[in-house]
């Protein structure tokens, strides 16, 4: 394993420490109580559900443990290996790096509730695209919060990306329309549009996002080419409700998971992948501009289970 990959895994493991420590401790506690019987399996299943992994995943791990318990023994390490394997089975199919379609500009909406890190994520994505040689334009379509507009301008200045912005209270769809006009005129490769995330009135948010999509299609009937939902990893079960709402409102094409930096409840990603199958494009494991990484399912699964990195022994 490369030094860079080892460093990334160390950060990920630290971010998932809360999840893995609770899992490991509770698994060990259950296994010291009694023989590996049905009651033990019941308790292990409950431990997994409480770790936000979801009932479907917990049930599958239980079945696998019941089937293989005589072969594998009762050691907590063996249970964690089964857990990592089953989690990886669910996550590998949805671990897909964010790629651009052939359209130019490639229009990507950034959606999610306020406080998840949407604006910072938009800047990090812009930075990554620019690092790969793409030209990028940012649009501040969250016009309800001055802080969001100012923050995007600040990030744009730091990374050298232009930002289309209006005053607070401006029409978000108008900002998006102007940004696409400009992106087309300037031959930009990517247009990233930061949107508002007020869930207090779902119908208003739905109408607002629908209007943004409608005006974008006046200029490019294939736009938007991607809708990224930004989720805060510390949210736990509330993240499922957020996915449901934004999937309905905006037709989410991918997930970016933020705040995997020490207080995360990482099990919820497994439950989301199990229920919705939406691609997980990237995860944030820090505050820095370079701290947005493509999602690695095997590493994530082993970090949650409290195990060493994949293939570390062979490195």
NORUR-V112949 format. One record per residue. SS is DSSP state (2 for helix, 1 for strand, 0 for the rest). OMEGA is omega in whole degrees, 0 to 359 (NA if undefined). Layout:
{{SS	OMEGA} {SS	OMEGA}}
This chain:
{{0	182} {0	180} {2	179} {2	180} {2	178} {2	179} {2	179} {2	180} {2	179} {2	177} {2	180} {2	181} {2	177} {2	180} {2	181} {0	184} {2	181} {2	180} {2	186} {2	180} {2	179} {2	179} {2	183} {2	181} {2	182} {2	177} {2	180} {2	181} {2	180} {2	186} {2	180} {0	187} {0	189} {0	174} {0	183} {0	184} {0	182} {2	180} {2	177} {2	179} {2	177} {2	182} {2	177} {2	178} {2	179} {2	177} {2	182} {2	179} {2	179} {2	178} {0	176} {0	182} {0	178} {0	183} {2	181} {2	178} {2	180} {2	180} {2	180} {2	177} {2	178} {2	181} {2	181} {2	178} {2	179} {2	182} {2	190} {2	189} {2	181} {2	180} {2	189} {2	183} {0	187} {0	185} {0	176} {2	179} {2	179} {2	178} {2	180} {2	177} {2	177} {2	180} {2	180} {2	181} {2	182} {2	177} {2	181} {2	179} {2	180} {2	187} {2	183} {2	182} {0	183} {0	180} {1	185} {0	178} {0	179} {0	179} {0	180} {0	174} {0	181} {0	183} {0	174} {0	357} {0	174} {1	186} {1	182} {1	175} {1	175} {1	183} {1	180} {0	180} {0	178} {0	177} {0	181} {0	182} {0	181} {2	186} {2	178} {2	178} {2	177} {2	180} {2	179} {2	177} {2	178} {2	179} {2	180} {2	179} {2	180} {2	178} {2	179} {0	174} {0	180} {0	173} {0	189} {1	171} {1	178} {1	178} {1	181} {1	182} {1	168} {0	187} {0	181} {0	182} {0	178} {2	182} {2	181} {2	179} {2	181} {2	182} {2	180} {2	176} {2	180} {2	178} {2	179} {2	177} {2	182} {2	185} {2	178} {0	178} {0	177} {1	182} {1	172} {1	184} {0	175} {0	179} {0	175} {0	179} {0	178} {0	180} {0	181} {2	180} {2	177} {2	178} {2	180} {2	180} {2	180} {2	181} {2	179} {2	175} {2	182} {2	179} {2	178} {2	182} {2	183} {0	177} {0	180} {0	177} {0	187} {1	170} {1	178} {1	184} {1	178} {1	184} {1	178} {0	182} {0	182} {0	181} {0	183} {0	176} {0	187} {2	183} {2	177} {2	180} {2	179} {2	180} {2	181} {2	180} {2	178} {2	179} {2	178} {2	180} {2	182} {2	182} {2	176} {2	182} {2	175} {2	179} {2	181} {0	186} {0	176} {0	182} {0	354} {0	182} {0	176} {1	175} {1	184} {1	176} {1	179} {1	181} {1	176} {1	185} {0	179} {0	187} {0	182} {0	188} {0	178} {2	180} {2	178} {2	179} {2	179} {2	178} {2	181} {2	183} {2	185} {2	174} {2	179} {2	186} {2	195} {2	181} {0	185} {0	179} {0	181} {1	181} {1	168} {1	184} {1	184} {1	173} {0	172} {0	189} {0	172} {0	181} {0	188} {0	171} {0	193} {0	181} {2	184} {2	177} {2	180} {2	180} {2	179} {2	180} {2	181} {2	187} {2	190} {2	180} {0	179} {0	179} {0	172} {1	187} {1	185} {1	175} {1	178} {1	182} {0	179} {0	184} {0	185} {0	183} {0	181} {0	188} {0	174} {1	187} {1	172} {1	184} {0	179} {0	188} {2	182} {2	179} {2	180} {2	182} {2	181} {2	178} {2	177} {2	183} {0	179} {0	182} {0	177} {0	181} {0	178} {0	176} {0	183} {0	182} {0	182} {0	184} {0	NA}}
